Amino acid sequence: MTIAVPAPTLRVARTTRSRTTTTTERATELLDRVAHGDQWAFAALYDEFSPRVLGLAVRILIDRSIAEEVTQDVFLELWQNAARFTSAKGGGTGYLLTLTRHRAIDRVRSEQAARDRDERIGHRDAQPEFDNTLEAIEQLERHTIVERALAALSPAQREAITLSYAGHTHTEIAALIGVPLGTVKTRLRDGMSRLRQAVGAA
């Protein structure tokens, strides 16, 4: 899905921007106008902020092609649900990046779920030389136990662990979710401790 942005719109948006306007103020102004159905403002928003949205998506997803799809999804959602944004909830830049982060993390989980599903299907379709029914049941039970243990974690702990298993370092996770490095380490330590306890008890 590609969002078309007419070239004349971009020139108009750039020439009317005040040199003293901050990035956050600019994003807030454009989002407010988009919320009222302003197509010119949406084109300017895409032109000015899509590189930043794409950059964050690439950092989370690593795969640029998937990050580009997420960027398109973010701006499509902004247009379709523009009325959800109000400047009273915070700055426009923060809103954009928060939406991008949530979309990207959802995509990480979706990709992982697809890989897990493909692996289960491949395992099921294999023709073993022995009856591995009991082993398959045990694996399914372990998977269910881990899923329940993850669901019992706090959202912050679950997010940190998800990003960690996606291959991000502690420093990268801190930058992505906007918290101190020490906070990330604490969430990971406490979250993994709770997971071990839950799995061990089960």
BAFI-3210 file (N, C-alpha, C; in Angstrom, 3 decimals, decimal comma, padded with zeros to 6 digits):
// residues 202
n [1|2|3|4|5|6|7|8|9|10|11|12|13|14|15|16|17|18|19|20|21|22|23|24|25|26|27|28|29|30|31|32|33|34|35|36|37|38|39|40|41|42|43|44|45|46|47|48|49|50|51|52|53|54|55|56|57|58|59|60|61|62|63|64|65|66|67|68|69|70|71|72|73|74|75|76|77|78|79|80|81|82|83|84|85|86|87|88|89|90|91|92|93|94|95|96|97|98|99|100|101|102|103|104|105|106|107|108|109|110|111|112|113|114|115|116|117|118|119|120|121|122|123|124|125|126|127|128|129|130|131|132|133|134|135|136|137|138|139|140|141|142|143|144|145|146|147|148|149|150|151|152|153|154|155|156|157|158|159|160|161|162|163|164|165|166|167|168|169|170|171|172|173|174|175|176|177|178|179|180|181|182|183|184|185|186|187|188|189|190|191|192|193|194|195|196|197|198|199|200|201|202]
n.u [000,859|000,670|001,068|000,133|001,690|001,190|003,441|003,257|001,999|003,935|005,824|004,403|003,901|006,471|007,300|005,623|006,262|007,239|010,371|010,976|009,459|009,255|010,127|008,309|006,149|005,493|004,706|002,508|000,832|000,299|-000,930|-003,206|-004,523|-004,865|-006,623|-008,906|-009,497|-007,765|-006,217|-003,949|-002,356|-001,898|-000,341|001,927|002,699|003,387|005,510|007,419|007,806|007,854|010,467|011,579|009,804|010,154|012,854|012,789|011,177|012,822|014,924|013,698|012,632|014,617|014,558|014,285|012,321|010,018|009,825|009,219|006,652|005,351|005,630|003,970|001,575|001,326|000,922|-001,376|-003,159|-003,100|-004,405|-006,923|-007,879|-007,688|-009,006|-008,594|-006,364|-005,456|-004,142|-004,067|-003,383|-000,684|002,539|002,934|005,086|005,829|003,474|003,418|005,780|005,266|003,026|004,262|006,162|004,486|003,150|005,332|006,320|004,104|004,255|006,642|005,871|003,875|005,328|006,943|005,011|004,055|006,326|006,535|004,143|004,553|006,664|005,455|003,595|005,305|006,597|004,456|003,729|005,849|007,231|007,847|010,001|009,259|006,857|006,026|004,165|003,780|005,969|005,299|003,012|004,101|005,746|003,817|002,485|004,524|004,868|002,391|002,523|004,615|003,468|001,332|002,785|004,132|001,933|001,235|003,082|004,004|002,968|005,194|007,421|006,966|007,193|009,900|011,186|010,258|011,445|014,093|014,379|013,997|016,398|017,594|019,898|020,408|020,855|019,782|017,103|016,431|016,597|014,587|012,163|012,241|013,240|015,412|018,577|019,098|016,517|015,529|017,180|016,355|013,647|013,962|015,418|013,671|011,404|012,337|012,965|010,425|009,316|010,897|010,214|007,462|007,412|008,961|007,397|005,142]
n.v [-001,189|002,141|005,505|008,243|011,337|014,435|016,397|019,333|019,949|019,437|021,443|023,720|023,291|023,424|026,045|027,553|027,080|028,180|029,492|029,529|027,633|024,751|021,227|019,548|021,303|021,797|019,241|018,865|020,949|020,201|017,691|018,445|019,839|017,787|016,229|017,611|017,018|018,052|017,721|018,775|019,338|016,744|015,716|017,318|016,519|013,838|014,193|015,568|014,070|011,307|010,193|010,135|008,503|006,132|005,645|004,991|002,713|000,985|000,634|-000,888|-003,101|-003,989|-005,206|-003,521|-003,447|-004,405|-002,444|-000,250|-000,942|-000,784|001,946|003,015|001,969|003,339|006,024|005,706|004,947|007,298|009,033|007,819|007,690|010,224|011,954|011,026|012,156|014,736|017,850|018,254|015,905|015,678|016,323|016,496|015,112|013,180|011,701|010,651|009,050|007,292|005,924|004,732|003,085|001,284|000,079|-001,118|-002,906|-004,546|-005,687|-007,105|-009,047|-010,282|-011,305|-013,116|-014,845|-015,883|-017,244|-019,143|-020,513|-021,543|-023,209|-025,042|-026,173|-027,282|-029,131|-030,750|-031,769|-033,316|-036,572|-038,678|-041,414|-042,661|-042,823|-039,793|-038,617|-038,159|-036,502|-034,281|-033,393|-032,653|-030,514|-028,701|-028,228|-026,985|-024,690|-023,480|-022,960|-021,077|-018,997|-018,284|-017,454|-015,224|-013,589|-012,953|-011,130|-007,661|-005,047|-003,434|-005,028|-007,191|-005,945|-005,155|-007,663|-008,832|-007,153|-007,649|-010,368|-010,031|-009,286|-006,900|-004,765|-003,896|-001,152|-000,235|-000,920|000,771|003,245|002,957|002,673|004,817|005,072|005,072|003,281|001,677|001,171|-000,447|-002,710|-003,540|-004,181|-006,300|-008,135|-008,603|-009,477|-011,824|-013,324|-013,748|-015,222|-017,566|-018,547|-019,026|-020,925|-022,944|-023,621|-024,619]
n.w [000,000|-000,909|-000,048|-001,742|-002,308|-003,476|-005,432|-005,611|-003,238|-001,284|-001,758|-001,115|001,590|002,652|002,147|003,684|006,282|009,466|010,443|013,097|014,311|016,298|015,952|017,288|017,695|015,053|014,147|015,827|015,027|012,332|012,699|014,108|012,087|010,221|011,634|011,216|008,666|006,701|003,755|002,580|004,770|005,653|003,569|003,871|006,424|005,979|004,191|005,724|008,077|007,608|007,091|009,664|011,056|009,603|010,189|012,950|012,838|011,353|013,152|015,116|013,752|012,035|009,416|006,467|004,451|005,698|007,626|006,027|005,226|007,685|008,167|006,164|007,117|009,519|008,711|007,224|009,216|010,713|008,991|008,635|011,230|012,291|013,996|016,530|017,602|019,772|020,680|023,346|024,546|024,301|022,662|019,060|017,825|019,723|019,771|017,154|017,143|019,238|018,259|016,056|017,314|018,709|016,549|015,240|017,177|017,439|014,932|015,137|016,983|015,491|013,307|014,670|015,682|013,287|012,385|014,423|013,993|011,410|011,978|013,684|011,930|010,020|011,606|012,269|009,784|009,123|008,578|010,841|011,863|014,104|016,750|017,903|019,519|022,304|022,845|021,271|022,585|025,052|024,241|023,346|025,732|027,201|025,661|026,040|028,776|028,887|027,395|029,075|031,287|030,238|029,725|032,280|033,114|033,679|031,379|030,729|031,412|029,688|027,194|027,183|027,298|024,925|022,975|023,569|022,891|020,245|019,373|020,154|021,894|025,388|025,578|023,145|023,505|025,624|024,324|022,417|023,852|025,450|028,157|031,094|030,978|033,200|034,115|032,075|032,386|034,910|034,433|032,634|034,203|036,396|034,993|033,673|035,889|037,010|034,936|034,979|037,504|037,159|035,062|036,209|038,432|037,156]
ca.u [000,000|001,482|000,330|000,614|001,788|001,434|004,611|002,949|001,657|005,149|006,467|003,618|004,090|007,793|007,442|004,811|006,714|007,981|011,702|011,062|008,604|009,982|009,639|007,105|005,064|005,111|003,937|001,229|000,023|-000,148|-001,872|-004,473|-005,184|-005,275|-007,797|-010,053|-009,661|-006,941|-005,362|-002,663|-001,583|-001,480|000,772|003,090|003,086|004,076|006,759|008,381|008,024|007,977|011,826|011,802|009,003|010,829|014,083|012,464|010,679|013,980|015,675|012,986|012,349|015,832|014,224|013,822|011,092|008,918|009,727|008,520|005,232|004,860|005,529|002,745|000,449|001,226|000,313|-002,746|-003,951|-003,209|-005,426|-008,237|-008,316|-007,052|-009,735|-008,151|-005,299|-005,730|-002,910|-004,141|-002,793|000,767|003,098|002,726|006,198|005,696|002,334|003,855|006,768|004,611|002,226|005,199|006,741|003,468|002,938|006,511|006,374|003,046|004,728|007,629|005,120|003,177|006,313|007,362|003,891|004,014|007,429|006,175|003,093|005,163|007,481|004,556|003,030|006,363|006,818|003,287|003,692|006,993|006,900|008,878|010,098|008,780|005,693|006,473|002,955|004,009|006,898|004,561|002,124|004,935|006,162|002,649|002,243|005,554|004,565|001,237|002,992|005,384|002,523|000,623|003,743|004,328|000,711|001,148|004,031|003,502|003,209|006,552|008,345|006,727|007,736|011,359|011,599|009,979|012,477|015,363|014,392|014,045|017,802|018,059|020,693|019,763|020,945|018,818|015,755|016,234|016,349|013,332|010,978|012,373|013,455|016,830|019,139|018,910|015,124|015,415|017,815|015,503|012,470|014,366|015,790|012,465|010,533|012,882|012,832|009,037|009,107|011,521|009,420|006,199|007,668|009,430|006,258|004,252]
ca.v [000,000|003,345|006,748|009,210|012,711|015,284|017,265|020,734|020,062|019,458|022,749|024,700|023,045|023,865|027,491|028,221|026,714|029,214|029,055|029,478|026,562|023,540|020,010|019,094|022,242|021,597|018,002|019,092|021,808|019,432|016,660|019,124|020,141|016,518|015,802|018,326|016,608|018,855|016,846|019,448|019,140|015,346|015,578|017,945|015,660|012,677|014,657|016,023|013,166|009,890|009,674|009,873|007,322|004,985|005,384|004,283|001,382|000,184|000,291|-001,935|-004,282|-004,347|-005,426|-002,242|-003,589|-004,491|-001,120|000,620|-001,287|-000,231|003,394|003,247|001,659|004,422|007,213|005,357|005,027|008,714|009,661|007,220|007,919|011,482|012,631|010,527|013,010|016,085|018,408|018,219|014,646|015,722|016,843|015,711|014,202|012,043|010,899|009,935|008,020|006,276|005,115|003,934|002,054|000,263|-000,656|-001,929|-004,000|-005,470|-006,432|-008,069|-010,163|-010,971|-012,082|-014,237|-015,786|-016,563|-018,214|-020,247|-021,286|-022,305|-024,272|-026,076|-026,860|-028,106|-030,264|-031,629|-032,433|-034,219|-037,999|-039,284|-042,858|-043,189|-042,118|-038,726|-037,961|-037,683|-035,374|-033,132|-032,916|-031,974|-029,239|-027,829|-027,840|-026,012|-023,442|-022,884|-022,466|-019,852|-017,957|-017,830|-016,731|-013,920|-012,800|-012,535|-010,049|-006,318|-004,651|-002,904|-006,163|-007,970|-005,185|-005,236|-009,026|-009,022|-006,461|-008,332|-011,584|-009,628|-009,059|-005,568|-004,662|-003,125|000,270|000,014|-000,992|002,008|004,331|002,712|002,887|006,103|004,987|004,896|001,945|000,923|000,737|-001,577|-003,884|-003,986|-004,837|-007,583|-009,031|-008,997|-010,230|-013,160|-014,035|-014,191|-016,287|-018,801|-019,053|-019,538|-022,152|-023,951|-024,072|-025,418]
ca.w [000,000|-001,023|000,142|-002,728|-001,828|-004,644|-005,309|-005,296|-001,819|-000,495|-001,901|-000,368|003,015|003,061|002,062|004,680|007,616|010,159|010,825|014,547|014,800|016,657|015,313|017,994|017,396|013,657|014,070|016,500|014,149|011,173|013,150|014,405|010,816|009,633|012,388|010,657|007,276|005,804|002,957|002,372|005,994|005,695|002,630|004,488|007,540|005,406|003,588|006,726|009,213|007,258|007,301|011,091|011,381|008,993|010,928|014,186|012,468|010,950|014,357|015,851|012,926|011,308|008,000|005,947|003,669|006,660|008,248|005,083|005,313|008,949|007,978|005,411|008,004|010,511|008,113|006,861|010,446|011,059|008,147|008,862|012,611|012,664|015,074|017,831|018,131|020,258|021,222|024,808|024,991|024,200|021,424|017,852|017,563|020,637|019,321|015,958|017,461|020,062|017,343|015,264|018,171|018,950|015,298|014,949|018,144|017,026|013,759|015,638|017,570|014,407|012,554|015,510|015,723|011,986|012,359|015,314|013,351|010,320|012,567|014,177|010,770|009,454|012,511|012,174|008,479|008,963|008,696|011,681|011,816|015,365|017,281|018,797|020,025|023,668|022,775|020,743|023,654|026,034|023,673|023,348|027,118|027,575|024,955|026,722|030,074|028,639|026,977|030,270|032,121|029,605|029,901|033,676|033,341|033,439|029,986|030,573|031,409|028,474|026,065|027,238|026,961|023,497|022,204|023,807|022,079|018,834|019,033|020,537|023,116|026,451|025,225|022,071|024,081|026,389|023,374|021,720|024,680|026,108|029,607|031,411|030,778|034,436|034,166|031,149|032,996|036,015|033,863|032,072|035,297|037,133|034,102|033,470|037,158|037,127|033,941|035,476|038,617|036,644|034,296|037,149|039,238|036,297]
c.u [000,894|000,607|000,916|000,591|002,114|002,563|004,268|002,637|002,912|005,827|005,727|003,879|005,432|007,908|006,652|005,265|007,545|009,327|011,838|010,221|009,434|009,372|008,341|005,920|004,561|004,257|002,559|000,288|-000,550|-001,168|-003,228|-005,249|-005,667|-006,540|-009,069|-010,194|-008,833|-005,962|-003,991|-001,760|-001,083|-000,288|002,048|003,615|003,878|005,450|007,820|008,732|008,140|009,420|012,100|011,039|009,688|012,094|013,834|011,989|011,836|014,773|015,011|012,921|013,565|015,577|013,601|012,500|009,880|008,712|008,998|007,018|004,612|004,693|004,259|001,516|000,224|000,509|-001,113|-003,651|-004,137|-004,317|-006,823|-008,784|-007,737|-007,719|-009,302|-007,084|-005,851|-004,464|-002,899|-003,478|-001,270|001,217|002,923|003,832|006,110|004,578|002,729|004,781|006,181|003,778|003,128|005,770|005,739|003,230|004,103|006,597|005,287|003,504|005,784|006,914|004,416|004,138|006,762|006,274|003,808|005,122|007,107|005,131|003,667|005,987|006,598|003,956|004,059|006,627|005,674|003,303|004,860|006,535|007,981|008,862|009,627|007,608|006,151|005,282|003,179|004,931|006,180|003,641|002,919|005,376|005,006|002,349|003,259|005,277|003,405|001,646|003,740|004,457|001,765|001,535|004,003|003,127|000,604|002,120|003,353|003,764|004,634|007,575|008,214|007,326|009,252|011,851|011,380|011,061|013,832|015,463|014,352|015,461|018,356|018,871|019,924|019,749|019,931|017,390|015,449|015,900|014,979|012,116|011,098|012,495|014,946|017,278|018,928|017,496|014,904|015,994|016,957|014,284|012,815|014,691|014,548|011,539|011,021|012,794|011,426|008,732|009,668|010,709|008,128|006,390|008,111|008,306|005,326|004,876]
c.v [001,237|004,566|007,789|010,608|013,598|016,265|018,708|020,942|020,205|020,817|023,811|024,553|023,580|025,391|028,208|027,925|027,831|028,684|028,898|028,353|025,317|022,333|019,529|019,999|022,043|020,340|018,164|019,906|021,011|018,365|017,265|019,411|018,873|016,010|016,482|018,071|017,374|017,952|017,462|019,248|017,701|015,117|016,166|017,092|014,458|013,078|014,930|014,965|011,690|009,376|009,326|008,632|006,063|004,630|004,601|002,859|000,457|-000,264|-000,854|-003,230|-004,823|-004,467|-004,144|-002,366|-003,679|-003,144|-000,139|000,335|-000,704|001,282|003,754|003,013|002,787|005,625|006,933|005,449|006,475|009,390|009,127|007,513|009,219|012,151|012,150|011,418|014,348|016,596|018,390|016,959|014,662|016,229|015,913|014,722|012,969|011,116|010,044|008,772|006,921|005,336|004,204|002,788|000,924|-000,590|-001,605|-003,122|-005,027|-006,324|-007,468|-009,294|-010,976|-011,851|-013,301|-015,302|-016,573|-017,607|-019,423|-021,154|-022,146|-023,472|-025,412|-026,887|-027,787|-029,332|-031,275|-032,431|-033,394|-035,661|-038,691|-040,813|-043,486|-042,336|-041,067|-037,972|-037,376|-036,474|-034,116|-032,539|-032,145|-030,604|-028,237|-027,332|-026,796|-024,663|-022,710|-022,275|-021,150|-018,707|-017,402|-017,014|-015,340|-013,015|-012,262|-011,408|-008,702|-005,963|-004,165|-004,034|-006,973|-007,267|-005,301|-006,618|-009,306|-008,387|-007,144|-009,592|-011,279|-009,262|-007,719|-005,622|-003,857|-001,636|000,634|000,012|000,284|003,168|004,186|003,044|004,128|006,049|004,806|003,448|001,082|000,386|-000,474|-002,836|-004,441|-004,735|-006,203|-008,587|-009,542|-009,851|-011,648|-013,987|-014,583|-015,317|-017,605|-019,414|-019,699|-020,863|-023,276|-024,514|-024,963|-026,781]
c.w [000,000|-000,878|-000,797|-002,133|-003,010|-004,406|-004,990|-003,828|-000,972|-000,582|-001,099|001,116|003,482|003,077|003,131|006,098|008,225|010,584|012,335|015,132|015,114|015,950|015,952|017,688|015,971|013,507|014,695|015,629|012,981|011,577|013,500|013,117|010,119|010,319|011,896|009,153|006,263|005,044|002,709|003,589|006,084|004,757|003,216|005,638|007,030|004,877|004,651|007,770|008,847|007,389|008,758|011,542|010,831|009,763|012,200|013,879|012,063|012,172|015,123|015,052|012,185|009,799|007,431|005,188|004,591|007,331|007,333|005,101|006,586|008,837|007,219|006,292|009,006|009,909|007,640|008,090|010,882|010,259|008,470|010,257|013,154|013,854|016,457|018,439|018,578|020,911|022,737|025,363|024,931|022,841|020,248|017,575|018,446|020,221|018,115|016,303|018,340|019,192|016,516|016,081|018,419|017,708|015,016|015,894|017,834|015,845|014,165|016,184|016,491|013,609|013,352|015,567|014,418|011,885|013,241|014,670|012,227|010,855|013,079|013,021|010,137|010,301|012,397|010,880|008,258|009,183|009,528|011,562|013,115|015,827|018,287|019,379|021,414|023,681|022,287|021,807|024,701|025,530|023,690|024,751|027,577|026,933|025,639|028,056|029,898|028,246|028,181|031,174|031,559|029,833|031,319|034,002|033,162|031,976|029,758|030,535|030,125|027,257|026,035|026,821|025,479|022,632|022,367|022,949|020,582|018,405|019,433|021,825|024,155|026,131|024,147|022,608|024,849|025,463|022,713|022,566|025,549|027,625|029,856|031,240|032,020|034,573|033,262|031,780|034,128|035,488|033,306|033,183|036,039|036,276|033,900|034,747|037,342|036,135|034,437|036,603|038,114|035,904|035,230|037,991|038,438|036,016]
res [m|t|i|a|v|p|a|p|t|l|r|v|a|r|t|t|r|s|r|t|t|t|t|t|e|r|a|t|e|l|l|d|r|v|a|h|g|d|q|w|a|f|a|a|l|y|d|e|f|s|p|r|v|l|g|l|a|v|r|i|l|i|d|r|s|i|a|e|e|v|t|q|d|v|f|l|e|l|w|q|n|a|a|r|f|t|s|a|k|g|g|g|t|g|y|l|l|t|l|t|r|h|r|a|i|d|r|v|r|s|e|q|a|a|r|d|r|d|e|r|i|g|h|r|d|a|q|p|e|f|d|n|t|l|e|a|i|e|q|l|e|r|h|t|i|v|e|r|a|l|a|a|l|s|p|a|q|r|e|a|i|t|l|s|y|a|g|h|t|h|t|e|i|a|a|l|i|g|v|p|l|g|t|v|k|t|r|l|r|d|g|m|s|r|l|r|q|a|v|g|a|a]
***
